[in-house]
Amino acid sequence: MVRRLLPIVAVAILAGTARLVAAQAPYESQYGATIEVSIDDLIQMPEQYNNRNVKTHGQLEMVPTAARETYALRGTFGGMVVIVPTAEMGTYFEEQARRWLGKTVEVSGVFQGTAPNYYIAIWGFLGPPDEKAAPPPSETTLEDLLTKTGEFTGKVVKVRGQFRGQNLFGDLPSASRRHSSDWVIKEDLFAVWVTGKKPKGPGWELDAGLKRDSGKWILVTGRVHAEKGVVTVEATEVALTKEPGPRAPVEAALPPPPPPPRPKKTPVVVFSLPLDGDREVPANTVFKVQFNKDMDEPSFKGRVVLRYAGRPQPGDRNLDAVKVSYDLGLRTLAIDPGDLLRPGRVVEILLLPGIVDVDGLELQARPGARPGAATDVLRFQVAAAGLSGG
């Protein structure tokens, strides 16, 4: 039964409001300081809050419409306000909203419209109180987050890293960015995307487009997502923090016995650019392969092969001008084909037995890899003609 007597704020994303929903301007400077107000007051006195930045809460419900399912917040006296997430928040809100139906949800956004068509375009939200009362997330490191991703995927964690802006230093593949407002934190060789919140808080704000704002240490709290080897943290909180220092020694009455020697970690490939398995590699790509340890540069000689996969095809040229170089500081091997790659062909980088790290430990295949006679193999497909970025 449709409750026609209840004041329901209708949603109509017209030409003017669509620009608002997609905007990424600083909302407080555009719509003023946040006003905390109830759903009931918004409905009873809409003229006082029109085009204002508001924060409100109510019971989340679903309101069927002709176009799509829409969510609304119900007030104390039964009135409902339809909520429309901005483009940058839409995916996150949709992922959570279905399991929050019937629970109290808090939203922040701009209240707009003319009677009877009102709505709130939200750019922030907070889940039910029972979720807020969950045990505090444990703090981890970016290294653990990237080397033990399966243990953290879907969980809420705290992790700190240096602010790197909107990937200003090319720490991550640009194609792996989910939203234009996402930014990067990094520690040592390990970097992740941060999404869902801007790099700002009470008394501070960083510009993701300026290199001069990079280098600050930020503590991010959020849920971990992983896709195609790239990790994204969907932030719920961000805060400035200090660079992690060495752990203080534990005092004891008697010195503890010396620990057994730690087994040396074997070298493996941890990252490649483009990503292993990428199917739209530009024809002029210079491949980069990163390792988890410092490698012995001379051991690469004669043990890195770049070739077309499968049988030779008419028009293939021998890749005999390949140049291989190693950056010890970045632990990164660069493979330059020395020629344009053929569109549509699959190319392979073979890392052959005998490649070792500076400790003399031999390179190992990545977990789950079946490289055959090679130690490890990375495969890429060259973009079809006319689609290459080069």
SVG drawing of the C-alpha trace seen along z (x, -y; Angstrom):
<svg xmlns="http://www.w3.org/2000/svg" viewBox="-3 -29 80 56">
<polyline fill="none" stroke="black" stroke-width="0.4" points="0.0,0.0 1.4,-3.4 1.4,-5.9 0.3,-9.0 -0.4,-11.1 3.2,-10.9 5.5,-13.8 8.1,-12.1 10.9,-13.9 11.0,-13.1 14.2,-12.6 14.5,-14.1 18.1,-14.3 17.6,-16.9 20.2,-18.7 21.1,-21.1 21.1,-18.6 23.1,-16.1 26.0,-18.5 25.7,-18.9 25.7,-15.1 28.9,-14.7 30.7,-17.7 33.8,-17.3 34.0,-20.8 34.8,-21.5 31.2,-21.1 31.5,-23.2 32.8,-26.2 30.0,-25.8 27.1,-25.1 28.3,-26.4 29.0,-24.8 27.2,-21.5 23.8,-21.9 22.6,-19.0 18.8,-18.6 16.2,-16.0 14.2,-14.4 11.0,-15.8 12.4,-19.4 13.6,-19.1 10.1,-18.1 8.2,-20.7 10.5,-23.7 12.2,-23.0 12.7,-26.7 15.2,-27.0 17.4,-24.3 17.1,-24.6 20.5,-24.5 22.2,-24.0 24.8,-21.5 23.0,-19.3 23.6,-16.2 20.7,-14.0 19.7,-10.5 16.8,-8.1 15.6,-4.6 16.8,-3.5 14.0,-2.2 13.6,-1.4 11.1,-3.4 10.2,-1.7 10.1,-4.1 9.4,-3.7 13.1,-4.1 14.9,-2.2 14.9,-1.3 15.6,-4.4 16.5,-4.7 15.0,-7.0 15.3,-7.9 12.2,-7.7 11.7,-10.3 10.2,-10.0 6.7,-10.8 6.7,-8.6 7.8,-11.2 10.5,-10.1 13.3,-11.9 14.7,-10.3 18.5,-10.2 20.7,-10.3 24.4,-9.5 26.8,-11.6 28.6,-10.0 31.8,-9.5 29.9,-7.9 27.3,-5.9 29.1,-2.6 30.0,-2.5 26.5,-3.4 24.9,-0.8 27.2,1.9 26.1,1.3 22.5,0.0 20.7,3.4 22.1,4.8 21.2,1.6 17.5,1.6 15.4,1.0 18.5,-0.4 19.5,-3.9 21.8,-5.5 23.4,-9.0 24.0,-11.0 25.6,-14.3 24.7,-16.3 22.9,-19.2 19.2,-19.6 17.5,-21.0 14.4,-21.3 11.1,-23.0 7.8,-21.7 6.9,-18.9 10.1,-17.6 12.9,-17.7 15.9,-15.4 19.3,-15.2 22.3,-14.6 24.6,-12.9 28.5,-12.9 29.0,-11.1 27.3,-8.5 27.8,-6.5 26.4,-3.0 24.1,-1.8 25.2,-2.3 25.7,1.4 28.3,1.4 30.0,-1.7 30.3,0.3 32.3,3.1 35.8,3.8 38.4,1.3 40.3,2.4 43.8,3.6 46.7,1.7 48.8,3.3 51.5,2.3 51.3,1.7 53.8,4.6 51.5,7.1 48.5,5.7 50.1,6.3 51.9,9.6 49.1,11.2 46.1,9.6 43.8,12.6 44.0,12.3 42.7,8.7 40.3,8.5 36.9,7.4 38.2,6.5 38.5,3.0 42.1,2.1 44.3,-0.8 47.3,-1.4 49.7,-4.3 51.7,-5.5 53.1,-8.6 50.7,-10.8 51.5,-10.5 48.7,-12.6 46.6,-11.4 49.3,-8.9 51.7,-11.8 54.7,-9.6 53.3,-6.6 53.3,-4.3 50.3,-2.4 48.8,-1.7 46.5,-4.6 44.0,-2.2 43.5,-0.6 42.1,-3.9 38.4,-3.4 37.3,-7.0 38.8,-10.4 39.0,-11.5 41.1,-8.5 44.6,-9.0 47.7,-7.0 49.7,-6.2 53.0,-4.4 55.7,-3.0 58.9,-1.7 57.9,0.3 54.3,0.8 51.4,-1.4 47.6,-1.3 44.8,-3.5 42.6,-5.3 39.0,-5.9 35.8,-7.3 37.4,-10.2 39.5,-13.2 42.9,-13.7 41.7,-16.2 40.6,-16.6 40.1,-19.1 42.7,-21.8 44.5,-20.2 43.9,-19.5 46.2,-18.1 45.9,-18.8 46.1,-15.5 47.2,-17.4 50.3,-19.1 53.6,-17.3 54.6,-19.8 51.8,-18.3 53.3,-14.8 55.4,-13.1 53.0,-13.7 52.3,-10.5 48.6,-9.6 46.8,-7.0 43.8,-5.5 41.0,-3.4 38.9,-1.5 37.8,1.7 40.2,3.5 39.3,4.4 41.6,6.2 41.2,6.6 43.8,7.8 46.6,7.5 45.8,3.9 44.6,3.1 42.2,0.2 41.3,-0.9 37.7,-2.3 38.4,-4.9 36.1,-5.7 38.6,-7.9 41.9,-9.7 44.2,-11.4 47.7,-12.9 50.2,-10.8 53.9,-10.3 56.4,-8.2 56.6,-4.8 59.8,-4.4 61.7,-1.4 60.0,0.5 61.3,-0.2 63.2,2.7 61.4,4.7 63.0,4.4 63.4,7.6 65.1,8.7 67.3,11.1 68.3,10.8 66.2,13.1 67.9,16.0 69.0,15.1 66.3,15.9 66.9,18.5 68.2,17.2 65.3,16.1 65.1,18.0 66.1,15.8 63.2,14.7 63.4,16.0 63.1,13.5 59.9,13.3 58.1,11.0 55.7,8.8 54.5,6.3 54.7,5.5 53.8,2.5 51.7,3.1 49.9,5.7 50.6,9.3 47.7,10.4 46.9,7.0 45.2,7.3 45.6,3.7 49.3,3.1 50.5,0.2 52.8,1.2 55.7,-1.0 55.5,0.3 58.6,0.6 57.9,3.4 58.8,3.1 59.1,6.0 59.5,5.4 61.0,7.8 60.6,8.1 64.3,8.1 67.5,6.5 68.6,8.6 72.1,9.4 72.1,7.4 74.7,9.5 72.5,12.6 69.9,11.2 72.4,11.4 71.2,14.0 68.3,15.0 65.6,12.5 63.7,13.3 61.0,11.3 59.2,13.1 55.9,13.5 53.8,16.4 52.9,19.3 54.0,20.1 55.6,17.4 53.2,15.5 53.8,13.8 55.2,10.3 56.8,11.1 60.2,9.5 62.7,11.0 62.9,9.1 66.6,8.9 67.0,5.3 65.7,5.9 67.4,3.9 67.4,5.0 68.4,2.7 68.0,3.0 67.3,0.2 68.7,1.4 67.0,-1.4 63.5,-0.5 64.3,3.3 62.9,3.0 63.9,4.6 63.1,2.7 62.6,4.6 62.6,2.4 61.6,4.3 63.6,1.9 60.8,2.1 57.0,1.6 55.2,4.7 52.7,6.2 49.0,5.3 46.9,8.1 49.9,10.5 50.5,12.0 54.1,11.4 55.9,13.2 58.6,12.2 60.5,15.4 62.7,15.2 65.0,18.2 66.7,20.2 69.9,18.7 68.5,15.3 69.5,14.6 69.3,11.9 72.2,10.2 72.2,13.1 72.6,15.6 69.1,17.0 67.5,18.1 64.4,16.4 61.2,18.5 57.9,18.6 55.0,16.7 52.4,18.8 50.1,20.7 52.3,20.0 53.2,22.8 56.0,21.4 57.3,24.6 61.1,24.6 61.3,20.9 61.4,19.7 58.5,17.3 56.6,16.0 54.6,12.8 52.2,12.5 50.6,9.5 48.5,8.8 49.3,5.9 46.4,3.6 44.7,4.0 45.6,1.5 44.1,-1.9 43.6,-1.3 47.3,-1.5 48.1,-4.4 51.6,-4.7"/>
</svg>
